[in-house]
Amino acid sequence: VIGWVGVMALWKFLEWALILWQLLDVQRGAITTEPSYLADCPSAGRCVKLPPVCMNCPLYWNCTYGKDVSFNCTVKPGVQCTDENKMEQKTFQITMICRFCWQLPPTEYRCKETTKCKTVQCPREYFISNCTTLEHVHCLGNRTFQKKMYCNWTGGYKWSTALALSITLGGFGADRFYLGQWKEGLGKLFSFGGLGIWTLIDVLLIGIGYVGPADGSLYI
């Protein structure tokens, strides 16, 4: 009986110790954890220069497109900023151009590129890209949006190299081999450049950029 009582007492002690450890862990996390946005918020800077992630602004959409509009904003908890007199400030006013984020000029947002489309194609190929507004830019609506963009990437092939190979060694298919077009290259090699006719045509097509890399990328 005494042994059983001892086991039960030890079990209760371990149970209470586990609860106490969990409480201490929660308190420690509450003390050390801070909002993720604070890493992007400069301390003691001008409030009007803060990135949008550091402030709360009730943006209304009934402004005139392309015109300046002002909004009253407040800093988020934990953010410290000042006015032009170096005095701490919690509420302030920002002025921005009335436009949605997807209406911004290309210099004010970043879009993900893709290599799964062909750039050398007529008509040119489009793809749908996911774009994100730059951190310091203010705009209306969602800061992430989709944009229809031209396929525009390069695999490192040089137009000058392809043209030079077409002029000098085009009869042996060197230009097509360089561009990754192995079947056409073998065809030119074993037909001696189509008895010269294929070689002349390729010089013209590569010269005007109609024939490009096999992977669909642009020349550099």
Disulfide bonds with the S-S distance in Angstrom:
Cys41-Cys54 1.98
Cys47-Cys81 1.87
Cys57-Cys73 1.97
Cys63-Cys98 1.94
Cys101-Cys139 1.90
Cys111-Cys131 1.96
Cys117-Cys151 1.85
